[in-house]
Amino acid sequence: MAEHNQLGKAGESLALKHLKDKGYDILAKNYRFQKAEVDIIALKNETLVAVEVKTRSTPEFGNPQEFVKPAQMKRLVEAVDHFVNERHLDYEVRFDVIGIIKNKLGTRIEHLEDAFLHF
């Protein structure tokens, strides 16, 4: 597996632990619909939370969450809409981004709730 893929998988594992520690119930991991993949879909306090995880080894080129582009946001919204409709769910929906910097100096996790409102 390529090094960047290993870093991404490690980041998703860290994000899952972070969410579980914060009381989120994990409903799906790597949910795919058409060209979109939602890294994590979780439930907390009657809110369905779609989480995009961005992991980098350095903040040199910007924070990881800055790498979520409008086209990707649109695909994520469509995927979560499909997830909700196919399961007949009735929850408020929120889109979060967890940005992770992981390198030999340590690990930094930043969880942005309602992240799409910040872009």
Stockholm file with secondary structure:
# STOCKHOLM 1.0

chainA/1-119         MAEHNQLGKAGESLALKHLKDKGYDILAKNYRFQKAEVDIIALKNETLVAVEVKTRSTPEFGNPQEFVKPAQMKRLVEAVDHFVNERHLDYEVRFDVIGIIKNKLGTRIEHLEDAFLHF
#=GR chainA/1-119 SS CCHHHHHHHHHHHHHHHHHHHTTCEEEEEEEEETTEEEEEEEEETTEEEEEEEEEESCSTTCCGGGGCCHHHHHHHHHHHHHHHHHTTCCCEEEEEEEEEEEETTEEEEEEETTGGGGC
#=GC SS_cons         CCHHHHHHHHHHHHHHHHHHHTTCEEEEEEEEETTEEEEEEEEETTEEEEEEEEEESCSTTCCGGGGCCHHHHHHHHHHHHHHHHHTTCCCEEEEEEEEEEEETTEEEEEEETTGGGGC
//
